[in-house]
Amino acid sequence: MPLPWSAEKKAAGIMGAIVLTEGTWVAVNALSNPGGFLRYLGLLPGSNTGTWPGWVLAAIVTVLFVARSAGLPSVRANLFKPSGLKVLAVALAVCAGILEEVFFRRFPMDYLLRDGYGALAQIVASGLLFGLAHGVWAPMGGSVRAGIGAMLATTALGTALAVVYVAGGRSLAPCVAAHFALDVFIEPGLMLAATRGEMGRRAAAA
């Protein structure tokens, strides 16, 4: 009878699947037009790299969400711990930091802008879409409460990053940087927390 997967192996499998799926989209776009793709993201000199208020706000959002996530034991233990999961988190951070900011910030917010909606509607829509997309944490976290808690947290994060997008002159660069940093620091711990059931226990205690 095969032994059940450890929490670490489960976390690595989930992170690897994200890297494979989201990384494919990033790689196709980056290889087809490297310069254009980097300019679109605001990552080349001369492109819209963002305003200083956007970068300051991105740093504040990153610090606040890292501190909040560190309330989970697995996140706290793995913030700075070198490991295979941390290496995998760097690859995931590149893929998710780019794809998710394009799909949950630029696409919906610029679409609403073109349709005449104001900044508040754009920000709310972006946050809600981001939270709903992370409903996948419910089965991963082992409980509905954990899933709801994760959705609320990611809605708050998506909303904050949408504010960064507006404050940064509608540049993706500050958003991508904040998303990248968050994934590098907390994603290994979040995955371990989900596979260990910590999210459900925290939600029940809240």
C-alpha positions as a Markdown table, in Angstrom:
| # | Residue | x | y | z |
|---|---|---|---|---|
| 1 | Met | 0.0 | 0.0 | 0.0 |
| 2 | Pro | 1.6 | 3.3 | -1.0 |
| 3 | Leu | 2.3 | 5.8 | 1.8 |
| 4 | Pro | 0.2 | 9.0 | 1.7 |
| 5 | Trp | 2.0 | 12.1 | 0.4 |
| 6 | Ser | 3.5 | 14.4 | 3.0 |
| 7 | Ala | 2.4 | 18.0 | 3.3 |
| 8 | Glu | 5.6 | 19.1 | 1.6 |
| 9 | Lys | 5.1 | 16.8 | -1.4 |
| 10 | Lys | 1.5 | 18.0 | -1.7 |
| 11 | Ala | 2.5 | 21.6 | -1.5 |
| 12 | Ala | 5.3 | 21.0 | -4.1 |
| 13 | Gly | 2.8 | 19.3 | -6.4 |
| 14 | Ile | 0.3 | 22.2 | -6.2 |
| 15 | Met | 3.0 | 24.8 | -6.7 |
| 16 | Gly | 4.5 | 22.9 | -9.6 |
| 17 | Ala | 1.1 | 22.7 | -11.3 |
| 18 | Ile | 0.7 | 26.4 | -11.0 |
| 19 | Val | 4.1 | 27.0 | -12.4 |
| 20 | Leu | 3.4 | 24.7 | -15.4 |
| 21 | Thr | 0.0 | 26.2 | -16.2 |
| 22 | Glu | 0.6 | 29.9 | -15.6 |
| 23 | Gly | 4.2 | 29.7 | -16.7 |
| 24 | Thr | 3.1 | 28.4 | -20.1 |
| 25 | Trp | 1.1 | 31.5 | -20.8 |
| 26 | Val | 3.9 | 33.8 | -19.6 |
| 27 | Ala | 6.6 | 31.9 | -21.6 |
| 28 | Val | 4.5 | 32.0 | -24.8 |
| 29 | Asn | 4.0 | 35.8 | -24.5 |
| 30 | Ala | 7.5 | 36.5 | -23.4 |
| 31 | Leu | 9.1 | 34.5 | -26.2 |
| 32 | Ser | 6.8 | 35.8 | -29.0 |
| 33 | Asn | 7.6 | 39.4 | -28.3 |
| 34 | Pro | 10.1 | 39.9 | -25.5 |
| 35 | Gly | 10.4 | 43.7 | -25.7 |
| 36 | Gly | 6.7 | 44.3 | -26.2 |
| 37 | Phe | 5.7 | 42.1 | -23.4 |
| 38 | Leu | 8.2 | 43.7 | -20.9 |
| 39 | Arg | 7.0 | 47.2 | -22.0 |
| 40 | Tyr | 3.4 | 46.1 | -21.5 |
| 41 | Leu | 4.3 | 45.1 | -17.9 |
| 42 | Gly | 6.2 | 48.3 | -17.3 |
| 43 | Leu | 9.5 | 46.5 | -16.8 |
| 44 | Leu | 11.5 | 48.2 | -19.4 |
| 45 | Pro | 13.1 | 51.7 | -19.2 |
| 46 | Gly | 11.0 | 54.1 | -21.2 |
| 47 | Ser | 7.8 | 52.3 | -20.6 |
| 48 | Asn | 5.2 | 53.1 | -17.9 |
| 49 | Thr | 7.1 | 51.9 | -14.9 |
| 50 | Gly | 4.8 | 53.5 | -12.4 |
| 51 | Thr | 4.8 | 56.5 | -10.1 |
| 52 | Trp | 6.5 | 56.8 | -6.8 |
| 53 | Pro | 3.2 | 56.7 | -4.8 |
| 54 | Gly | 2.4 | 53.4 | -6.5 |
| 55 | Trp | 5.7 | 51.9 | -5.5 |
| 56 | Val | 5.5 | 53.2 | -1.9 |
| 57 | Leu | 2.0 | 51.7 | -1.6 |
| 58 | Ala | 3.1 | 48.4 | -3.2 |
| 59 | Ala | 5.8 | 48.2 | -0.5 |
| 60 | Ile | 3.3 | 48.9 | 2.3 |
| 61 | Val | 0.8 | 46.3 | 0.9 |
| 62 | Thr | 3.6 | 43.7 | 0.8 |
| 63 | Val | 4.7 | 44.3 | 4.4 |
| 64 | Leu | 1.2 | 44.3 | 5.7 |
| 65 | Phe | 0.1 | 41.1 | 4.0 |
| 66 | Val | 3.3 | 39.3 | 4.9 |
| 67 | Ala | 2.8 | 40.3 | 8.5 |
| 68 | Arg | -0.8 | 39.2 | 8.4 |
| 69 | Ser | 0.0 | 35.8 | 6.8 |
| 70 | Ala | 2.7 | 35.2 | 9.4 |
| 71 | Gly | -0.1 | 34.4 | 11.8 |
| 72 | Leu | -0.1 | 30.9 | 10.3 |
| 73 | Pro | 2.6 | 28.7 | 11.9 |
| 74 | Ser | 3.7 | 27.2 | 8.6 |
| 75 | Val | 4.0 | 30.7 | 7.0 |
| 76 | Arg | 6.0 | 32.0 | 9.9 |
| 77 | Ala | 8.4 | 29.1 | 9.9 |
| 78 | Asn | 9.0 | 29.3 | 6.2 |
| 79 | Leu | 9.3 | 33.1 | 5.6 |
| 80 | Phe | 13.1 | 33.0 | 5.2 |
| 81 | Lys | 13.8 | 29.3 | 5.4 |
| 82 | Pro | 15.8 | 28.0 | 2.4 |
| 83 | Ser | 14.2 | 25.0 | 0.9 |
| 84 | Gly | 13.1 | 23.3 | -2.3 |
| 85 | Leu | 9.7 | 24.9 | -1.8 |
| 86 | Lys | 11.3 | 28.3 | -1.6 |
| 87 | Val | 13.1 | 27.7 | -4.9 |
| 88 | Leu | 9.8 | 26.6 | -6.5 |
| 89 | Ala | 8.2 | 29.7 | -5.0 |
| 90 | Val | 10.5 | 31.9 | -7.0 |
| 91 | Ala | 9.4 | 30.3 | -10.2 |
| 92 | Leu | 5.8 | 30.5 | -9.1 |
| 93 | Ala | 6.2 | 34.2 | -8.1 |
| 94 | Val | 7.4 | 35.1 | -11.6 |
| 95 | Cys | 4.5 | 33.3 | -13.3 |
| 96 | Ala | 1.7 | 34.3 | -10.9 |
| 97 | Gly | 3.1 | 37.8 | -10.4 |
| 98 | Ile | 2.8 | 38.4 | -14.1 |
| 99 | Leu | -0.3 | 36.4 | -15.3 |
| 100 | Glu | -2.5 | 37.2 | -12.3 |
| 101 | Glu | -1.7 | 40.9 | -12.4 |
| 102 | Val | -2.5 | 41.0 | -16.1 |
| 103 | Phe | -5.8 | 39.0 | -15.8 |
| 104 | Phe | -7.0 | 40.5 | -12.5 |
| 105 | Arg | -5.7 | 44.0 | -12.6 |
| 106 | Arg | -5.1 | 45.3 | -16.2 |
| 107 | Phe | -7.7 | 43.4 | -18.2 |
| 108 | Pro | -10.8 | 44.0 | -16.0 |
| 109 | Met | -9.8 | 47.5 | -14.8 |
| 110 | Asp | -8.9 | 48.8 | -18.2 |
| 111 | Tyr | -12.1 | 47.2 | -19.7 |
| 112 | Leu | -14.2 | 49.0 | -17.1 |
| 113 | Leu | -12.3 | 52.2 | -17.7 |
| 114 | Arg | -13.1 | 52.1 | -21.4 |
| 115 | Asp | -16.8 | 51.5 | -20.6 |
| 116 | Gly | -16.8 | 54.7 | -18.5 |
| 117 | Tyr | -16.6 | 53.2 | -15.0 |
| 118 | Gly | -14.7 | 55.1 | -12.3 |
| 119 | Ala | -11.8 | 54.0 | -10.2 |
| 120 | Leu | -13.9 | 52.8 | -7.3 |
| 121 | Ala | -15.9 | 50.3 | -9.5 |
| 122 | Gln | -12.7 | 49.1 | -11.1 |
| 123 | Ile | -11.0 | 48.5 | -7.8 |
| 124 | Val | -14.0 | 46.7 | -6.3 |
| 125 | Ala | -14.4 | 44.5 | -9.4 |
| 126 | Ser | -10.7 | 43.6 | -9.5 |
| 127 | Gly | -10.7 | 42.6 | -5.8 |
| 128 | Leu | -13.9 | 40.5 | -6.1 |
| 129 | Leu | -12.6 | 38.7 | -9.1 |
| 130 | Phe | -9.3 | 37.9 | -7.4 |
| 131 | Gly | -11.0 | 36.6 | -4.3 |
| 132 | Leu | -13.5 | 34.4 | -6.2 |
| 133 | Ala | -10.7 | 32.9 | -8.3 |
| 134 | His | -9.0 | 31.8 | -5.1 |
| 135 | Gly | -12.0 | 29.9 | -3.9 |
| 136 | Val | -9.9 | 26.8 | -4.8 |
| 137 | Trp | -8.4 | 27.2 | -1.3 |
| 138 | Ala | -11.6 | 25.6 | 0.1 |
| 139 | Pro | -10.8 | 22.0 | -0.9 |
| 140 | Met | -7.1 | 22.6 | -0.4 |
| 141 | Gly | -7.7 | 24.0 | 3.1 |
| 142 | Gly | -10.0 | 21.1 | 4.0 |
| 143 | Ser | -13.0 | 23.2 | 5.1 |
| 144 | Val | -15.6 | 25.6 | 3.8 |
| 145 | Arg | -14.6 | 28.1 | 6.6 |
| 146 | Ala | -10.9 | 27.9 | 5.4 |
| 147 | Gly | -12.0 | 28.6 | 1.9 |
| 148 | Ile | -14.2 | 31.6 | 2.9 |
| 149 | Gly | -11.3 | 33.0 | 5.0 |
| 150 | Ala | -8.9 | 32.6 | 2.1 |
| 151 | Met | -11.4 | 34.2 | -0.3 |
| 152 | Leu | -11.8 | 37.2 | 2.0 |
| 153 | Ala | -8.1 | 37.6 | 2.4 |
| 154 | Thr | -7.4 | 37.4 | -1.3 |
| 155 | Thr | -10.3 | 39.8 | -2.0 |
| 156 | Ala | -8.6 | 42.3 | 0.4 |
| 157 | Leu | -5.2 | 41.7 | -1.3 |
| 158 | Gly | -6.7 | 42.0 | -4.8 |
| 159 | Thr | -8.4 | 45.3 | -3.8 |
| 160 | Ala | -5.2 | 46.6 | -2.3 |
| 161 | Leu | -3.3 | 45.7 | -5.5 |
| 162 | Ala | -6.0 | 47.4 | -7.6 |
| 163 | Val | -5.4 | 50.6 | -5.5 |
| 164 | Val | -1.7 | 50.2 | -6.3 |
| 165 | Tyr | -2.5 | 49.9 | -10.0 |
| 166 | Val | -4.5 | 53.2 | -9.9 |
| 167 | Ala | -2.0 | 55.0 | -7.6 |
| 168 | Gly | 0.9 | 53.8 | -9.8 |
| 169 | Gly | -0.4 | 55.5 | -12.9 |
| 170 | Arg | -2.0 | 52.3 | -14.2 |
| 171 | Ser | 1.4 | 50.6 | -14.4 |
| 172 | Leu | 1.6 | 46.8 | -13.7 |
| 173 | Ala | 5.2 | 47.1 | -12.5 |
| 174 | Pro | 4.5 | 47.9 | -8.8 |
| 175 | Cys | 1.7 | 45.3 | -8.8 |
| 176 | Val | 3.9 | 42.6 | -10.3 |
| 177 | Ala | 6.7 | 43.5 | -7.8 |
| 178 | Ala | 4.4 | 43.3 | -4.8 |
| 179 | His | 2.8 | 40.1 | -6.0 |
| 180 | Phe | 6.3 | 38.6 | -6.7 |
| 181 | Ala | 7.6 | 39.5 | -3.2 |
| 182 | Leu | 4.5 | 38.1 | -1.5 |
| 183 | Asp | 4.7 | 34.8 | -3.3 |
| 184 | Val | 8.4 | 34.4 | -2.6 |
| 185 | Phe | 7.9 | 35.0 | 1.1 |
| 186 | Ile | 4.6 | 33.4 | 2.0 |
| 187 | Glu | 3.5 | 31.0 | -0.7 |
| 188 | Pro | 5.5 | 28.0 | 0.6 |
| 189 | Gly | 4.0 | 28.5 | 4.0 |
| 190 | Leu | 0.5 | 29.1 | 2.7 |
| 191 | Met | 0.6 | 25.8 | 0.7 |
| 192 | Leu | 1.9 | 23.9 | 3.7 |
| 193 | Ala | -0.8 | 25.5 | 5.9 |
| 194 | Ala | -3.5 | 24.5 | 3.5 |
| 195 | Thr | -2.2 | 20.9 | 3.2 |
| 196 | Arg | -1.8 | 20.6 | 7.0 |
| 197 | Gly | -5.3 | 22.0 | 7.8 |
| 198 | Glu | -4.0 | 25.1 | 9.6 |
| 199 | Met | -6.4 | 27.4 | 7.6 |
| 200 | Gly | -9.4 | 25.4 | 8.8 |
| 201 | Arg | -8.2 | 25.6 | 12.5 |
| 202 | Arg | -7.5 | 29.3 | 12.3 |
| 203 | Ala | -10.9 | 30.0 | 10.7 |
| 204 | Ala | -12.7 | 28.0 | 13.3 |
| 205 | Ala | -10.9 | 29.9 | 16.1 |
| 206 | Ala | -11.6 | 33.3 | 14.5 |
